[in-house]
Amino acid sequence: MAISDYIAALKDNPYFGAGFGLVTVGAFLALAKKGAQYGTIALRRHLLMTLEVPSKDKSYYWLLHWITVNARRAQHLSVETTFQQSESGKINTQFDFVPSPGNHYFRYKNTWIWVERNREKQMIDLHTGTPWETVTLTAISRNRQLFFDILNQAREMALLKQEGKTIMYTAMGSEWRQFGYPRKRRPLSSVILDSEIAEDILGDAQEFINNPKWYSDRGIPYRRGYLLHGPPGCGKSSFIMALAGELQYSICMMNLSERSLSDDRLNHLMNVAPQQSIILLEDIDAAFVSREDSNDAKYQGMGRVTLSGLLNTLDGVASTEARIVFMTTNYIERLDPALIRPGRVDYKAHIGYATQHQLRQMFYRFYPELDVSAAEEFAVRAVEFKRPISIAAVQGFFMMHKSDGHAVLKNVEKLWS
């Protein structure tokens, strides 16, 4: 039998025809699948643009809130409950909705954007204990400016919610985390210090912030250190809080006596502190003392940070710039001279017991309905006792007579009781 006859016989065989057809269909489907894969890759590479934002990034929660506002059709939401204090002092509950894990979509500037929020149940943030999350935006566009606009709008929306408030940060692990809710900014005028101290420190800080080029032109490290010292309850911490509000800065609180704080971690935290923030080291005497007193047990700090480590962090080779550090102490005599020398502490201010000027201003602020002479009378009589008293004690005494300034005048001697 010739080969041609054999092939003709196979063509007439129904079993062979069916098998050949199946092979053909299978090959076609495989080619179609492969083509779809290559087509998808080409589509993503040339027509789609993707942005991934991990939960560790600072813009993560800004972006979630922005998506909630713009993705109005989103039906799967997660709730975030916050509490805010009104002007009347009442605590109001506020519910904020953000997209829940899953897929969402919205239209922005005539561009469809697909949102995918993923939550990794097997991975958690060791600092917060929360699951690791990412938000991925996919847009049918090649214009990167689209994502820049989204992130900028998300940032502006977040800053608008914090307008008029001071954010507090605390050290957690190797990074700074927001502590509590943003606090309403305290007016600088609400803190009554002795004449011109507040104005001098504010002017010095503003001059520093506004003149970075002056420092760089002269080869001077662009950082500023302040030390407020004096008895407790005289307004050191309150003034720093009000100053941060006036400068529109946040506050990074650091406890040098923390047992887990080491020299390396301290240096790292100083270098990664949020921009436009004041680093506050309160009661610095509780952590470090003069080396002459280092053998006295009552002066020993409990932390692992060494004096050498702190000195290098404040004014060493690896110390960061564009930084404002405030230190407070009740006992300046206990501090090592190397810690408070110029370059580490550039401005020292004594915040002492209430003076006649402060007593007069406080009385007038609490009882503006009375004549100015009443405020003067109170200040003179209080000073005549020649007994020191803190601003906190005066305020506590006034709080006992909130609406009766005459009772205060009649009982001035009870200020020290």
Sequence and secondary structure as in RCSB ss.txt:
>XXXX:A:sequence
MAISDYIAALKDNPYFGAGFGLVTVGAFLALAKKGAQYGTIALRRHLLMTLEVPSKDKSYYWLLHWITVNARRAQ
HLSVETTFQQSESGKINTQFDFVPSPGNHYFRYKNTWIWVERNREKQMIDLHTGTPWETVTLTAISRNRQLFFDI
LNQAREMALLKQEGKTIMYTAMGSEWRQFGYPRKRRPLSSVILDSEIAEDILGDAQEFINNPKWYSDRGIPYRRG
YLLHGPPGCGKSSFIMALAGELQYSICMMNLSERSLSDDRLNHLMNVAPQQSIILLEDIDAAFVSREDSNDAKYQ
GMGRVTLSGLLNTLDGVASTEARIVFMTTNYIERLDPALIRPGRVDYKAHIGYATQHQLRQMFYRFYPELDVSAA
EEFAVRAVEFKRPISIAAVQGFFMMHKSDGHAVLKNVEKLWS
>XXXX:A:secstr
  HHHHHHHHHH HHHHHHHHHHHHHHHHHHHHHHHHHHHHHHHHHT EEEEEETTSTTHHHHHHHHHHH TT  
 EEEEEEEEE TTS EEEEEEEEE SEEEEEEETTEEEEEEEEEEEEEE TTT  EEEEEEEEES   THHHHHH
HHHHHHHHHHHTTTEE EEEEETTEEEE SS EE   GGGS  STTHHHHHHHHHHHHHT HHHHHHTT  SEEE
EEEESSTTSSHHHHHHHHHHHHT EEEEE TT TT  HHHHHHHHHT  SSEEEEE  GGGT   GGGTT GGG 
  SS  HHHHHHHHHSTT  SSEEEEEEES GGGS TTTTSTTT  EEEE  S  HHHHHHHHHHH TTS HHHH
HHHHHHHHHT     HHHHHHHHHTTTT HHHHHHTGGGGG 
